[in-house]
Amino acid sequence: MTNCPLNELGEFLKRRRSELSPRTVGLPETGRVRRVAGLRREEVAQLASISTDYYTRLEQGRMQASAPVLDVLARVLLLDDDERGYLFQLAGKPAVRTRRRGRQKVQPQLQRVLDDLTATPALVQGRRGDILAWNALAAALVIDFSRIPERHRNHPRIQFTEPAMRTLYADWEASAQISVAQLRMEAAKYPEDPRLIELVGELSTRDVQFAKGWGAHRAAAPTVGTKTLNHPVVGELVLDWDTLTANTDPDQHLTVWTAAPGSPTHDRLRILASWAAEQKMPASPYPA
């Protein structure tokens, strides 16, 4: 390929990023005066989970991009279908869409299980830690998931971007790093998942602790454990959690929090359940 198309590719990328603001792509506004219009190169690189040097070379016409990188850049820069096709054409790549997995849905039977667990907090997570369904007690225990836009209804994202989580979890840092390790395991299974790449890029940009944890390359699968929560309504809760995998979709995991009968936490969960009923805490929509 000659330098001309690569130069045009670089100019196209530069123009598109200049038209975006940090707020448009979910980045926090710093309040400082920006020397360039739109996004910085390093911000695009972080959102796309590539190095700043790699992205700089693309803009300068000194490197060819792979199809997966182009696909992620198209998502980061919010390109429409025509612009995406043009991007691939400039790079000399066939504009074949990455095979997208269908939207995950919770089976009605599993939703009924959630609804029947009135004294046990429970939720279902899908790929990337997306929150697919929950019961009213889980909403009362953690956060009102219904007020979070569906696209952002993701456990790692909530844990790192919702300030209340840092006081809810008695050991927030340890819990957050477990979330990062579980997300790293997801990345090993689906390394070209555009939404996962986008999520990692966003959180790496927004939170230093996430970036540090991601760089540690630790991996973990959802299993069992114990968490201590400092709940604003009922106080300290020491909860055992367990994870079950759905037979209909191995990428869906039911997580339940329990406490030994007669324990202070068990009694406080019942108080929380009564409070949630009074507040009419919303369970997840049916069907999910």
VOBA-1610 file (N, C-alpha, C; in pm, whole numbers, padded with zeros to 5 digits, always signed):
BEGIN
Met+00085-00118+00000Met+00000+00000+00000Met+00089+00124+00000Thr+00053+00225-00075Thr+00130+00349-00080Thr+00100+00431+00043Asn+00183+00535+00063Asn+00164+00620+00180Asn+00038+00705+00170Cys-00010+00729+00048Cys-00124+00819+00032Cys-00248+00771+00109Pro-00291+00646+00091Pro-00408+00600+00167Pro-00384+00603+00318Leu-00259+00569+00359Leu-00230+00570+00501Leu-00237+00712+00557Asn-00190+00808+00480Asn-00200+00947+00523Asn-00346+00991+00533Glu-00426+00948+00436Glu-00568+00982+00439Glu-00636+00916+00560Leu-00594+00794+00590Leu-00646+00726+00708Leu-00614+00807+00834Gly-00490+00852+00844Gly-00449+00931+00960Gly-00528+01060+00972Glu-00549+01128+00859Glu-00625+01252+00861Glu-00770+01228+00900Phe-00825+01115+00855Phe-00963+01080+00888Phe-00976+01055+01038Leu-00883+00979+01096Leu-00885+00953+01239Leu-00872+01082+01318Lys-00781+01168+01273Lys-00757+01294+01343Lys-00883+01382+01340Arg-00949+01387+01226Arg-01067+01470+01213Arg-01181+01416+01302Arg-01198+01284+01300Arg-01307+01227+01379Arg-01286+01250+01529Arg-01163+01232+01579Arg-01141+01252+01723Arg-01155+01398+01762Ser-01126+01489+01668Ser-01139+01631+01698Ser-01284+01673+01716Glu-01377+01590+01667Glu-01518+01623+01674Glu-01586+01567+01800Leu-01510+01491+01881Leu-01568+01430+02000Leu-01519+01501+02125Ser-01602+01503+02226Ser-01562+01557+02356Ser-01548+01442+02455Pro-01471+01461+02562Pro-01460+01355+02663Pro-01596+01308+02714Arg-01687+01403+02735Arg-01819+01367+02786Arg-01893+01276+02688Thr-01873+01297+02557Thr-01942+01217+02456Thr-01908+01070+02468Val-01783+01040+02504Val-01739+00900+02510Val-01731+00848+02653Gly-01787+00923+02748Gly-01794+00876+02886Gly-01673+00906+02972Leu-01585+00998+02926Leu-01468+01034+03006Leu-01502+01155+03094Pro-01440+01163+03212Pro-01470+01276+03301Pro-01409+01406+03249Glu-01480+01515+03269Glu-01427+01647+03235Glu-01333+01692+03348Thr-01211+01734+03314Thr-01114+01775+03415Thr-01126+01921+03452Gly-01189+02000+03365Gly-01201+02142+03392Gly-01083+02222+03341Arg-00975+02154+03304Arg-00858+02224+03252Arg-00878+02259+03104Val-00814+02368+03064Val-00823+02410+02924Val-00748+02309+02838Arg-00814+02262+02733Arg-00754+02163+02644Arg-00686+02235+02527Arg-00564+02193+02499Arg-00486+02259+02394Arg-00530+02217+02254Val-00600+02104+02245Val-00648+02057+02115Val-00799+02036+02124Ala-00864+02051+02010Ala-01008+02027+02005Ala-01036+01877+02011Gly-01141+01840+02079Gly-01181+01700+02082Gly-01097+01616+02176Leu-01085+01487+02142Leu-01011+01393+02224Leu-00861+01401+02194Arg-00780+01372+02294Arg-00636+01361+02274Arg-00603+01223+02219Arg-00486+01212+02157Arg-00444+01081+02105Arg-00440+00976+02215Glu-00387+01014+02331Glu-00374+00915+02438Glu-00510+00871+02490Glu-00610+00957+02482Glu-00744+00919+02525Glu-00805+00819+02428Val-00789+00842+02299Val-00838+00746+02200Val-00768+00612+02219Ala-00636+00616+02239Ala-00558+00493+02256Ala-00604+00416+02379Gln-00630+00486+02489Gln-00674+00418+02610Gln-00812+00357+02593Leu-00902+00431+02529Leu-01036+00378+02505Leu-01033+00255+02415Ala-00936+00251+02323Ala-00924+00138+02231Ala-00833+00029+02283Ser-00776+00049+02404Ser-00684-00049+02465Ser-00563-00078+02377Ile-00507+00025+02315Ile-00383+00013+02239Ile-00287+00118+02292Ser-00159+00106+02259Ser-00062+00203+02309Ser-00077+00336+02236Thr-00039+00443+02305Thr-00042+00575+02242Thr+00052+00580+02123Asp+00168+00514+02135Asp+00264+00512+02024Asp+00204+00444+01901Tyr+00133+00334+01922Tyr+00071+00263+01810Tyr-00031+00354+01741Tyr-00116+00418+01822Tyr-00218+00504+01763Tyr-00154+00623+01693Thr-00051+00679+01752Thr+00018+00794+01690Thr+00072+00756+01553Arg+00129+00637+01544Arg+00182+00591+01415Arg+00071+00575+01311Leu-00046+00534+01355Leu-00160+00523+01263Leu-00196+00662+01209Glu-00205+00759+01299Glu-00241+00894+01255Glu-00134+00956+01166Gln-00009+00918+01188Gln+00100+00974+01109Gln+00125+00897+00978Gly+00043+00794+00953Gly+00057+00718+00830Gly+00179+00629+00825Arg+00229+00590+00943Arg+00352+00510+00949Arg+00326+00364+00984Met+00198+00326+00994Met+00167+00188+01032Met+00030+00149+00980Gln+00017+00023+00944Gln-00112-00030+00903Gln-00183-00090+01025Ala-00313-00073+01029Ala-00392-00125+01140Ala-00456-00258+01103Ser-00468-00347+01202Ser-00537-00473+01180Ser-00687-00449+01181Ala-00762-00544+01125Ala-00907-00531+01121Ala-00969-00520+01260Pro-00924-00601+01361Pro-00983-00586+01494Pro-00960-00447+01554Val-00841-00390+01532Val-00813-00256+01583Val-00902-00154+01514Leu-00917-00167+01383Leu-01005-00075+01310Leu-01148-00083+01363Asp-01192-00205+01393Asp-01329-00223+01442Asp-01348-00153+01577Val-01249-00163+01664Val-01257-00098+01794Val-01251+00053+01778Leu-01162+00103+01690Leu-01152+00247+01668Leu-01284+00303+01614Ala-01350+00226+01530Ala-01479+00270+01476Ala-01580+00287+01589Arg-01576+00199+01689Arg-01669+00209+01802Arg-01629+00326+01892Val-01499+00339+01919Val-01452+00447+02007Val-01485+00583+01949Leu-01467+00598+01818Leu-01490+00726+01751Leu-01635+00746+01708Leu-01720+00651+01746Leu-01865+00661+01721Leu-01896+00678+01572Leu-01828+00601+01487Leu-01851+00609+01343Leu-01981+00540+01305Asp-02051+00596+01208Asp-02168+00526+01156Asp-02122+00422+01054Asp-02217+00348+00996Asp-02181+00238+00906Asp-02101+00286+00785Asp-02140+00399+00727Asp-02068+00449+00610Asp-01927+00490+00647Glu-01911+00558+00760Glu-01778+00602+00803Glu-01691+00482+00837Arg-01753+00381+00897Arg-01678+00260+00929Arg-01627+00193+00802Gly-01714+00182+00701Gly-01673+00124+00574Gly-01562+00203+00510Tyr-01570+00336+00518Tyr-01466+00422+00462Tyr-01333+00401+00535Leu-01339+00387+00668Leu-01219+00362+00748Leu-01149+00234+00701Phe-01226+00127+00685Phe-01167+00001+00640Phe-01113+00013+00498Gln-01182+00087+00414Gln-01136+00105+00276Gln-01002+00178+00273Leu-00987+00282+00353Leu-00860+00354+00358Leu-00746+00265+00406Ala-00779+00172+00496Ala-00677+00083+00550Ala-00652-00037+00460Gly-00730-00049+00351Gly-00711-00162+00261Gly-00757-00294+00318Lys-00857-00288+00406Lys-00909-00409+00470Lys-01054-00430+00429Pro-01094-00555+00411Pro-01235-00580+00382Pro-01320-00545+00503Ala-01425-00470+00479Ala-01509-00423+00589Ala-01607-00531+00633Val-01553-00639+00685Val-01636-00749+00735Val-01662-00725+00882Arg-01786-00723+00918Arg-01820-00696+01057Arg-01777-00812+01147Thr-01726-00775+01264Thr-01696-00877+01363Thr-01826-00946+01403Arg-01820-01078+01410Arg-01941-01151+01446Arg-01983-01113+01588Arg-02101-01059+01597Arg-02148-01014+01727Arg-02238-01120+01789Arg-02212-01148+01914Arg-02297-01243+01985Arg-02429-01176+02018Gly-02534-01255+02017Gly-02666-01200+02044Gly-02677-01144+02184Arg-02772-01055+02202Arg-02798-00997+02333Arg-02840-01107+02430Gln-02776-01109+02544Gln-02807-01212+02641Gln-02940-01183+02710Lys-03018-01287+02729Lys-03146-01276+02796Lys-03156-01383+02903Val-03216-01346+03013Val-03238-01441+03121Val-03365-01520+03092Gln-03357-01651+03108Gln-03473-01736+03086Gln-03582-01706+03190Pro-03710-01715+03150Pro-03819-01689+03245Pro-03810-01772+03372Gln-03764-01899+03359Gln-03753-01985+03477Gln-03655-01925+03578Leu-03542-01873+03527Leu-03442-01815+03616Leu-03492-01685+03676Gln-03567-01609+03599Gln-03625-01486+03651Gln-03722-01517+03765Arg-03798-01626+03752Arg-03891-01663+03859Arg-03815-01701+03986Val-03701-01768+03970Val-03617-01801+04086Val-03575-01673+04157Leu-03530-01573+04081Leu-03491-01445+04139Leu-03607-01382+04216Asp-03723-01380+04154Asp-03839-01315+04215Asp-03883-01386+04343Asp-03864-01520+04348Asp-03907-01595+04465Asp-03809-01582+04582Leu-03688-01536+04555Leu-03588-01520+04661Leu-03609-01385+04730Thr-03714-01375+04808Thr-03749-01247+04870Thr-03659-01213+04989Ala-03595-01313+05051Ala-03510-01288+05167Ala-03362-01309+05135Thr-03332-01329+05006Thr-03193-01354+04964Thr-03158-01265+04847Pro-03059-01178+04861Pro-03018-01096+04747Pro-02957-01185+04638Ala-02995-01160+04513Ala-02945-01241+04403Ala-02951-01161+04274Leu-02855-01186+04187Leu-02855-01123+04055Leu-02789-01216+03955Val-02809-01186+03827Val-02750-01264+03718Val-02657-01173+03640Gln-02533-01218+03625Gln-02435-01145+03545Gln-02407-01223+03417Gly-02383-01148+03309Gly-02350-01209+03181Gly-02206-01178+03143Arg-02180-01178+03013Arg-02046-01147+02965Arg-02002-01009+03013Arg-01873-00997+03042Arg-01812-00871+03086Arg-01859-00827+03223Gly-01942-00909+03290Gly-01998-00866+03418Gly-02122-00782+03401Asp-02185-00785+03283Asp-02309-00711+03262Asp-02417-00763+03357Ile-02490-00672+03420Ile-02600-00710+03509Ile-02724-00733+03424Leu-02767-00859+03415Leu-02879-00895+03328Leu-03013-00896+03402Ala-03011-00932+03529Ala-03135-00942+03607Ala-03099-00940+03755Trp-03196-00904+03838Trp-03174-00895+03982Trp-03309-00900+04053Asn-03305-00926+04183Asn-03429-00916+04258Asn-03428-00789+04343Ala-03541-00761+04408Ala-03555-00634+04481Ala-03454-00622+04594Leu-03422-00735+04659Leu-03330-00728+04772Leu-03187-00700+04725Ala-03151-00748+04607Ala-03018-00716+04552Ala-03008-00567+04522Ala-03118-00508+04472Ala-03120-00364+04446Ala-03108-00286+04576Ala-03174-00335+04683Ala-03166-00268+04812Ala-03028-00285+04874Leu-02965-00398+04849Leu-02834-00427+04908Leu-02722-00348+04841Val-02722-00346+04708Val-02608-00288+04635Val-02641-00149+04580Ile-02731-00143+04483Ile-02766-00017+04418Ile-02893-00039+04337Asp-02968+00066+04315Asp-03088+00057+04231Asp-03044+00044+04085Phe-03032-00080+04040Phe-02982-00105+03905Phe-03071-00044+03798Ser-03200-00028+03828Ser-03293+00022+03727Ser-03264+00167+03688Arg-03196+00242+03774Arg-03168+00382+03742Arg-03041+00397+03657Ile-02969+00287+03636Ile-02847+00289+03557Ile-02882+00251+03413Pro-02842+00330+03315Pro-02871+00294+03175Pro-02823+00152+03144Glu-02899+00079+03066Glu-02869-00061+03040Glu-02727-00081+02990Arg-02680+00006+02905Arg-02545-00009+02848Arg-02437+00002+02956His-02466+00076+03062His-02369+00096+03170His-02397+00006+03290Arg-02494-00083+03277Arg-02532-00170+03388Arg-02436-00289+03391Asn-02317-00262+03439Asn-02206-00357+03436Asn-02136-00354+03572His-02112-00473+03627His-02060-00479+03764His-01925-00409+03781Pro-01822-00439+03700Pro-01696-00367+03718Pro-01712-00216+03700Arg-01792-00175+03604Arg-01811-00032+03581Arg-01877+00035+03701Ile-01981-00030+03756Ile-02049+00024+03873Ile-01952+00032+03991Gln-01872-00071+04007Gln-01782-00075+04122Gln-01677+00036+04118Phe-01636+00074+03998Phe-01531+00176+03987Phe-01585+00317+03963Thr-01709+00331+03921Thr-01758+00466+03887Thr-01865+00518+03982Glu-01926+00431+04062Glu-02027+00476+04158Glu-01960+00502+04293Pro-01954+00627+04338Pro-01886+00659+04464Pro-01937+00580+04583Ala-02066+00548+04586Ala-02124+00478+04701Ala-02062+00340+04722Met-02008+00280+04616Met-01950+00147+04629Met-01827+00147+04718Arg-01757+00258+04721Arg-01632+00264+04798Arg-01656+00269+04948Thr-01776+00306+04988Thr-01811+00300+05129Thr-01896+00177+05161Leu-01968+00126+05062Leu-02050+00007+05085Leu-01962-00114+05116Tyr-01857-00135+05035Tyr-01767-00249+05056Tyr-01665-00214+05163Ala-01661-00294+05271Ala-01566-00268+05378Ala-01423-00272+05327Asp-01394-00364+05236Asp-01262-00370+05172Asp-01283-00352+05023Trp-01312-00227+04986Trp-01344-00198+04846Trp-01230-00236+04753Glu-01109-00205+04791Glu-00995-00228+04701Glu-00980-00376+04667Ala-00989-00463+04769Ala-00976-00607+04743Ala-01090-00656+04655Ser-01212-00611+04683Ser-01327-00652+04603Ser-01314-00602+04459Ala-01267-00478+04443Ala-01252-00422+04309Ala-01148-00499+04229Gln-01040-00539+04294Gln-00936-00611+04221Gln-00982-00752+04181Ile-01073-00811+04259Ile-01133-00937+04217Ile-01215-00916+04090Ser-01288-00806+04084Ser-01365-00774+03963Ser-01275-00758+03842Val-01159-00692+03862Val-01064-00674+03752Val-01011-00810+03706Ala-00979-00896+03802Ala-00925-01028+03767Ala-01029-01112+03693Gln-01155-01100+03732Gln-01261-01174+03661Gln-01281-01118+03520Leu-01267-00986+03506Leu-01277-00925+03374Leu-01160-00967+03286Arg-01043-00982+03345Arg-00926-01030+03271Arg-00951-01171+03219Met-01018-01254+03298Met-01053-01389+03253Met-01148-01382+03134Glu-01243-01289+03139Glu-01335-01269+03026Glu-01258-01229+02900Ala-01160-01143+02917Ala-01081-01096+02802Ala-01004-01210+02738Ala-00963-01308+02818Ala-00894-01423+02761Ala-00988-01509+02678Lys-01116-01516+02720Lys-01215-01594+02646Lys-01259-01524+02518Tyr-01275-01390+02528Tyr-01326-01313+02414Tyr-01236-01192+02389Pro-01114-01216+02338Pro-01017-01107+02324Pro-01058-00999+02225Glu-01151-01028+02135Glu-01189-00929+02035Glu-01331-00875+02058Asp-01383-00893+02178Asp-01515-00841+02212Asp-01506-00688+02216Pro-01569-00618+02121Pro-01555-00472+02117Pro-01602-00402+02243Arg-01713-00449+02301Arg-01765-00383+02420Arg-01674-00405+02539Leu-01611-00521+02548Leu-01517-00545+02657Leu-01395-00456+02641Ile-01344-00446+02519Ile-01229-00360+02492Ile-01262-00214+02526Glu-01381-00173+02487Glu-01426-00037+02516Glu-01435-00014+02666Leu-01488-00112+02740Leu-01503-00102+02885Leu-01367-00089+02952Val-01273-00175+02912Val-01139-00171+02971Val-01072-00037+02942Gly-01087+00011+02819Gly-01027+00139+02784Gly-01084+00253+02866Glu-01217+00253+02883Glu-01281+00360+02960Glu-01236+00359+03105Leu-01241+00240+03169Leu-01206+00232+03310Leu-01057+00258+03333Ser-00972+00218+03239Ser-00829+00246+03251Ser-00803+00395+03249Thr-00883+00468+03172Thr-00868+00612+03162Thr-00922+00682+03286Arg-01032+00631+03339Arg-01101+00699+03448Arg-01045+00669+03586Asp-00982+00551+03603Asp-00943+00511+03737Asp-00802+00450+03738Val-00714+00511+03814Val-00576+00464+03822Val-00568+00325+03882Gln-00652+00297+03981Gln-00648+00166+04045Gln-00692+00056+03950Phe-00790+00087+03863Phe-00827-00013+03763Phe-00711-00039+03668Ala-00650+00069+03620Ala-00538+00055+03526Ala-00425-00027+03588Lys-00396-00001+03715Lys-00291-00076+03783Lys-00328-00224+03795Gly-00453-00250+03833Gly-00498-00389+03846Gly-00499-00461+03713Trp-00542-00392+03608Trp-00544-00454+03475Trp-00403-00487+03430Gly-00310-00399+03460Gly-00172-00422+03421Gly-00105-00536+03497Ala-00163-00574+03612Ala-00106-00684+03690Ala-00132-00820+03627His-00227-00829+03533His-00258-00952+03458His-00299-01069+03549Arg-00367-01039+03658Arg-00421-01147+03741Arg-00558-01186+03686Ala-00590-01315+03693Ala-00717-01365+03639Ala-00786-01450+03745Ala-00919-01446+03745Ala-00996-01525+03841Ala-01133-01555+03780Ala-01186-01670+03814Ala-01320-01708+03770Ala-01418-01687+03885Pro-01546-01658+03855Pro-01646-01644+03962Pro-01662-01775+04039Thr-01646-01771+04170Thr-01657-01893+04250Thr-01740-01865+04375Val-01675-01868+04492Val-01741-01841+04620Val-01653-01749+04702Gly-01711-01691+04808Gly-01632-01605+04894Gly-01719-01541+05000Thr-01658-01451+05076Thr-01727-01376+05180Thr-01696-01229+05165Lys-01799-01145+05180Lys-01781-01001+05171Lys-01847-00935+05292Thr-01783-00829+05339Thr-01841-00748+05445Thr-01885-00616+05386Leu-02013-00582+05406Leu-02068-00458+05354Leu-02110-00368+05469Asn-02089-00239+05452Asn-02136-00139+05548Asn-02259-00072+05488His-02376-00131+05516His-02496-00083+05451His-02551+00040+05521Pro-02593+00143+05447Pro-02639+00267+05511Pro-02769+00252+05588Val-02846+00146+05563Val-02974+00130+05631Val-02965+00033+05750Val-02901-00082+05732Val-02901-00186+05836Val-02764-00210+05899Gly-02662-00139+05854Gly-02530-00154+05915Gly-02448-00266+05855Glu-02361-00324+05936Glu-02265-00423+05886Glu-02333-00554+05848Leu-02297-00604+05731Leu-02347-00733+05682Leu-02227-00817+05640Val-02215-00936+05698Val-02110-01030+05659Val-02177-01141+05579Leu-02158-01138+05448Leu-02234-01223+05358Leu-02144-01324+05286Asp-02192-01447+05280Asp-02128-01548+05196Asp-02191-01539+05057Trp-02109-01544+04954Trp-02165-01541+04819Trp-02121-01664+04741Asp-02210-01709+04657Asp-02185-01827+04574Asp-02230-01796+04432Thr-02169-01862+04337Thr-02198-01838+04196Thr-02237-01967+04128Leu-02349-01967+04059Leu-02399-02083+03985Leu-02407-02046+03837Thr-02372-02141+03751Thr-02372-02117+03606Thr-02500-02171+03545Ala-02563-02091+03459Ala-02687-02133+03393Ala-02659-02240+03289Asn-02741-02344+03286Asn-02724-02450+03187Asn-02751-02401+03046Thr-02842-02305+03032Thr-02880-02258+02899Thr-02778-02163+02838Asp-02692-02105+02921Asp-02592-02011+02872Asp-02475-02010+02971Pro-02362-02073+02936Pro-02250-02080+03031Pro-02188-01944+03061Asp-02228-01840+02989Asp-02180-01705+03017Asp-02275-01627+03106Gln-02374-01696+03165Gln-02463-01634+03263Gln-02440-01698+03399His-02421-01614+03500His-02390-01663+03633His-02485-01601+03736Leu-02549-01687+03813Leu-02636-01643+03922Leu-02554-01630+04049Thr-02551-01512+04106Thr-02479-01488+04232Thr-02581-01463+04343Val-02565-01536+04455Val-02655-01519+04569Val-02571-01487+04693Trp-02625-01400+04779Trp-02561-01366+04906Trp-02646-01424+05019Thr-02584-01498+05108Thr-02658-01560+05218Thr-02584-01539+05350Ala-02655-01567+05458Ala-02597-01561+05592Ala-02653-01676+05675Ala-02578-01723+05770Ala-02622-01835+05853Ala-02747-01796+05932Pro-02846-01886+05938Pro-02968-01858+06015Pro-02935-01824+06161Gly-03001-01720+06212Gly-02978-01680+06350Gly-02863-01583+06369Ser-02784-01561+06264Ser-02672-01468+06274Ser-02723-01324+06266Pro-02646-01226+06316Pro-02689-01087+06305Pro-02715-01044+06161Thr-02633-01092+06070Thr-02652-01055+05929Thr-02782-01112+05875His-02814-01237+05914His-02939-01298+05870His-03059-01214+05914Asp-03055-01168+06040Asp-03164-01084+06091Asp-03169-00950+06018Arg-03052-00894+05990Arg-03048-00763+05923Arg-03094-00772+05778Leu-03071-00886+05715Leu-03122-00906+05579Leu-03275-00903+05578Arg-03336-00962+05680Arg-03482-00960+05688Arg-03533-00817+05709Ile-03461-00741+05791Ile-03498-00600+05810Ile-03484-00525+05678Leu-03375-00552+05605Leu-03353-00486+05476Leu-03462-00524+05376Ala-03506-00651+05380Ala-03612-00695+05289Ala-03742-00620+05318Ser-03773-00598+05447Ser-03893-00522+05483Ser-03880-00377+05438Trp-03762-00321+05457Trp-03738-00183+05414Trp-03753-00171+05263Ala-03698-00269+05188Ala-03707-00266+05041Ala-03851-00274+04995Ala-03931-00354+05065Ala-04073-00365+05030Ala-04145-00233+05052Glu-04110-00166+05161Glu-04172-00037+05190Glu-04131+00068+05086Gln-04003+00060+05044Gln-03953+00155+04945Gln-03993+00117+04802Lys-04050-00003+04790Lys-04087-00058+04659Lys-03966-00059+04565Met-03855-00119+04618Met-03734-00132+04537Met-03764-00213+04412Pro-03725-00166+04295Pro-03760-00235+04171Pro-03672-00357+04145Ala-03736-00467+04114Ala-03662-00583+04061Ala-03642-00559+03912Ser-03568-00648+03847Ser-03540-00626+03705Ser-03665-00646+03622Pro-03671-00580+03507Pro-03789-00594+03419Pro-03806-00739+03377Tyr-03927-00778+03350Tyr-03955-00914+03302Tyr-04024-00905+03166Pro-03971-00976+03062Pro-03849-01056+03069Pro-03726-00966+03062Ala-03613-01019+03110Ala-03489-00939+03112Ala-03438-00920+02970
//
